[in-house]
Structure formats: C-alpha cells, structure tokens
Amino acid sequence: MLARVFSCAVIGLEGVIVEVEVDYTNGLPGVTIVGLPDTAVQESRERVQTAVKNAGLHFPRHRIVVNLAPASVRKEGPAYDLPIALGVILLAGHLPHEVVENTIVLGELSLDGIVRHTRGVLPMAATARTNGYKRMFVPEVDAGEAALIPDLEVIPVKSLADLYAHLSGRRLIEPFQPSSDELEPLFIPTDFGEIKGQEHVKRALEVAAAGGHNVLMVGSPGAGKTLLARAMPGILPEMSIEESLDVTRIYSVADQLPAGTPLIRHRPFRSPHHTISHAGLVGGGNIPKPGEISLAHRGVLFLDEFPEFGTRVLEVMRQPMEDKVVTISRAKGSLTFSANFQLIAAMNPCPCGYYGDLQKPCTCAPATVTKYQKRISGPLLDRIDIHIEVPRVDYEKLSGDRVGESSESIRARVQAARDVQNKRFSSNRSDIVCNADMRVGEIRQFCKLQDEGQSLMRAAMSQMQLSARAYHRILKLARTIADLAGSEEIQSAHLAEALQYRPKLMIG
C-alpha cells in the first residue's frame, strides 16, 4: 500500500510543500529515488536504510521507489531523510497511515538514527502554516526556530526511534514551548561614549541612523573609521518582530543561524573582506544562496578599504541599493532576495593613506591619487547620501578623561526621529519605513522647501553640478535632519547641513 508523508523544500526564501510517496515493486531489494533529487538526496538511500535498522525496525526487503513531488522542483539537501524513513516505516506496517495526517516532517538522519540540524526551517514552518498544516516534526535543535510561527504544533524529534515511539503512543514527545529569554546579539557594537573626539562624524552617523542613509567615511589610517562603523548598530532602532522574522528567514536559508539563537532580535552587522567574490557579496551559485548584502538586510553592511573591492563587485551593488532587493537569474529561473541594508563604507584618500593629512605628508603623485579615488564610480558615489572626512584625533582628546555621549542616549534621539517617520508614512499607506526609502512622490509631498531654502538649493545645484538623484538625496537627508530637530518644516540650516555631506574627493 502506497505511503505518503509531506515535507518541504526551500526555493530562494520561500518554502514549497513536497509530497514524499513511498511504494514497493517486484525486483531486487534496493531504494530508488525519483523527482529531481540532488546528490545529497540520492545518498539518503544508505542513511535511511541503516537508520531504520538501528532504530530496531524492520526494513522491507523489496525494491522500494520513492517519489518526491512535484517533480519540477529540484530537491536538495538531506532534509528528506526523516520523511523517507517514516514513509518506509508506514509501508512496512509498523504504524497506521493516519498518524502523519496534516503533518510536515523534515530532518537529516545519522546512521544511528539521530535527527540532525536542517537549514531553512523557518520558511518551511511558515509555508506549512500557510498551507493549513497543523503539526510539524523537526530536529530537536531546530524546534525553537519552527516555533516562531504561531498556530503550529512543533514536535522536537531527537531520533528516529523517539519519533516511532511517539507515533505508536508508547512515549509521547511534548510539543516545543518557546522561551522568552533575551537572546545574545550576533555582534556587540562599540559604545559611542568610548570613542574619543570625532564629534562631527558621530553627528553624521546619527543622521544616517535616523533616516537609513548610506555613509562613506574618508580619512587617513588609524583615524577611527572602523571603530566608528562598528559603533553604528548600537544607535539603530530596535527591530520589530516582523523585521526580526524577515532577517531570521534569510539566516535560516543561508544556514548561518547560530546554535541557540532561533530568532535574531538585533540588527545584523556584516563586514566582508575586500577579496570577496561577486557571488559572495550579492548571492549566487548553481542553486542561488543569499550573499552578504542579503545577510545585512535590516542592518549594516560595512565595506572597509572601499576602493580595494573589485569594480564589478561594487557596480553590481547599484541596483540593490536602489530597489532594496537583489534578483539572481539563472537558466532555470530567477530568485529574489531581500537586500534593504544600510551601507557604511570607509576608505583612505590615496594609496599611502595620507593625502590631505596635516601632520604626515602624502607620497603619492596627484595622478595616482585621482586614479585611486576613481576606482569608485560616480553613479555609485551618487547613491551614498553622506560623505564625511575623518581627521586624525589629537593627543589632548585621546588622553583626556572626558567621556562622550553614550550610544543609548543617541539611540533615543534616533528612535524618536524614526517614530516621526513611521507615523508620517503609515498615514500615507506606504511600504516606506524611513526617509532614505522615499520615492519621488513622497519627496514631493514631505520635502517641500520654503523660499529661502529654494534659493539655497538653486545655488547649490549650479555650483556643485548636482544630478537629479543627488538633488533628491539632499532633500531626503534634510528631511531627516529636520526630524531629529523636531521640525515640521525643512529649514535653511537643515538644508545647509545636508549639503555639507556631499563628496569632497578629487573625482571629477
């Protein structure tokens, strides 16, 4: 009699229900798996056969055929071990078929029957609930992740023998109960109070955090650019539960959720090395996986030594910076990953690092400085709202006992500005969450200038030769500065501060 067990596959960031059909036919004993399985799925034949025997159960001596439907969806990874093993157990008559009704089963098996971790459990659980399933058997280590989805009974399975005992009614497994314990952050930011000097850079980062703007810091080596960037997550607003689930889904699919962290409650901070490949940054592979820009979703992507990144790697970021998503196309179809990140980039002004330094002379020829700075294209620089110079800190500030303003107090102002923006955009029934996300229509509605501001902007457009994109970005930045000041209108002072954050490199 045909046995059916339901499991789930992950395509991009979404789950797809997979029906595991198990039957036997006449022929030599063995297991055949069909339905577009990859190598890891094919290898489950040996794992399942050994695990069933080591669980103390009889494995049928027949030619067993396993079909993974729909056949048009490629099945990858070892998550189908447990549903296939359960299908074989049902087929052998050890359990009635009704025990797996309205149930999703997933998990990798070891040879002794232990159920191992499976990636992508969160999107699978969301798909199970969406499709009306009420119960889910998952590896014990992944139960906390699956339990994030409400109205779904999650049964943590330690081994195949335990699952059999549960389904046969001999030793029931209690459904997983999520804990409300505070989770440790993936990244512990530096406190702004520990950073000496650099008040104007801290102000620029506060503006960036309040409006979700991108930042480029330029300064000589040792000035504190990396330290400032690593303090940035500490002043960003707390994530909502929707944002946390959004980020956790990406980490689950990328198999980067740390053990004991079923839900990411703190904003990500990603800092890839400049030798990273194109696929490593934006995502890719034969079966596309999220890249660093997706892992930085709702958080910070820090690119140190900005000009050292490959030109193709940097240019491919232009579309995700505008659209907040990255689309990876392959012959078999396209997948879209979220990429709503905040870019913080840092660079030296020249190869030796001391161009414009007041204490140490630069040893680079002018042509070398220009060539170095032109590694970053104009269109990419145009997408960065805040350009700030980071000077070296003098001895008096470094050796002084004065402690700067803490990240906590700066964060309170940032949160207040974000609350203003949330109220503004929610009344507009928009999907926009901060000023940096505003489109032309919202800019026209919320960034109106008074006569004095119009005159200032007209002069700036002429003298600074600003593009249309730069014009709109200055208005969005001025709107954020006004929000921090608690002002309904954009004043000339707000606009003047926004104009100070335009590029001062030699490019052009």
Protein Blocks (a to p, Z undefined) as FASTA:
>chain_A
ZZdddddddehjaccdddddddddeddeddddehiiafklmmmmmmmmmmmmmnopacdd
bddddddddfkbccedjklmmmmmmmmmmmnopacfklmgoiaceddddfkopacddehk
lmmmmmmmmnopabdcddfklmmmmmmpghiacdddfbfklmmmmmnomaccddddddfb
dcddfbdcddfklpggjklmmmmmmmmmmnopacdddddehilmmmmmmmmmmmgccddf
klmmmmmmmmmmnopacehiabcfbdcdddddfkbcfklmnogcjbdcddfklmmgoiac
ddehkllpcfklmmmmmmmmmnopacdddfkbccddddddcddddddfbfnopgoiakbc
cfbdfklmmmmmmmpcfklmmmpmbacddddddfklmmpmbdcddfklmmmmmmmmmmmm
mmmmmmnopabfbfklpcfklmmmmmcccfklmmmmmmmmmmnopafklmmmmmmmmmmm
mmmnopabdcfklmmmmmmmpcfbfbZZ
